């Protein structure tokens, strides 16, 4: 069983819609949760991180963590074509940063 | 401020040859990480430097891989001899004070023929 499960998609949504992404993880020792965005042929770009259950908002992005269910989510409001990318969840057991990545979900926002 | 840079962007070598990848972290970042993504798989952790010391090298696949960070600045990752299964994209990342704000480079795409 993989440590982090993420549906690879693709997920296609119309412009302006809410994009909903999620990951599940198996080990309750994981304490830090990150979301990265990756455009084609580029490196991953950190969007948000959190280390507690609940919601964290940054502009159009909301990250949600439910440690009891081992479930993390990312919501993108008012999606734009420029949001088309692969979104990767990453988790870590501690602050040292040995990140474990999900497979990444490809998102396509159509005008 | 310059981001993480990696060189070369793409390398094509034959099985059995040696390749050296280079990573220049963001200035002032003590933490430097190497990851790789092989075809169809997730990005996997290889190792973590704090300054010039290896903090965690549990992800290094075998002794054909050698990472160094002399002087605590740039890092190199040498593969010798390269095998077909080493093909993939090698990412470097750096962070300043903690491990959950890592900034990634664009990656080096390695193809072993």
Contacts between the chains, C-beta under 8 A, distances in Angstrom:
chain1	res1	chain2	res2	distance
A	2	B	42	7.7
A	4	B	42	7.4
A	32	B	99	7.7
A	32	B	100	4.5
A	34	B	100	5.9
A	36	B	104	7.7
A	41	B	106	7.6
A	42	B	106	5.7
A	42	B	107	7.9
A	43	B	4	7.3
A	43	B	91	5.7
A	43	B	93	7.8
A	43	B	104	3.6
A	43	B	105	5.2
A	43	B	106	4.8
A	43	B	107	5.4
A	44	B	43	7.3
A	44	B	91	7.3
A	44	B	104	4.7
A	45	B	104	7.1
A	46	B	101	6.4
A	46	B	102	6.7
A	46	B	103	6.9
A	46	B	104	7.9
A	49	B	100	4.8
A	49	B	101	6.6
A	51	B	100	7.3
A	88	B	43	7.1
A	92	B	99	6.2
A	92	B	100	6.1
A	94	B	99	7.4
A	95	B	98	4.8
A	95	B	99	5.4
A	95	B	100	6.3
A	96	B	48	6.6
A	96	B	55	6.6
A	96	B	56	6.8
A	96	B	99	4.7
A	97	B	31	6.5
A	97	B	33	6.4
A	97	B	48	6.5
A	97	B	95	6.2
A	97	B	98	7.0
A	97	B	99	1.8
A	97	B	100	6.1
A	97	B	102	5.9
A	98	B	45	5.1
A	98	B	48	6.4
A	98	B	56	5.8
A	98	B	58	7.6
A	98	B	59	7.5
A	98	B	99	7.2
A	99	B	33	7.8
A	99	B	35	7.5
A	99	B	43	7.8
A	99	B	45	6.1
A	99	B	99	7.5
A	99	B	102	6.9
A	100	B	42	7.9
A	100	B	45	7.1
A	101	B	35	7.9
A	101	B	42	4.8
A	101	B	43	4.2
A	101	B	44	7.5
A	102	B	42	6.5
A	103	B	41	8.0
A	103	B	42	5.3
A	104	B	42	7.6
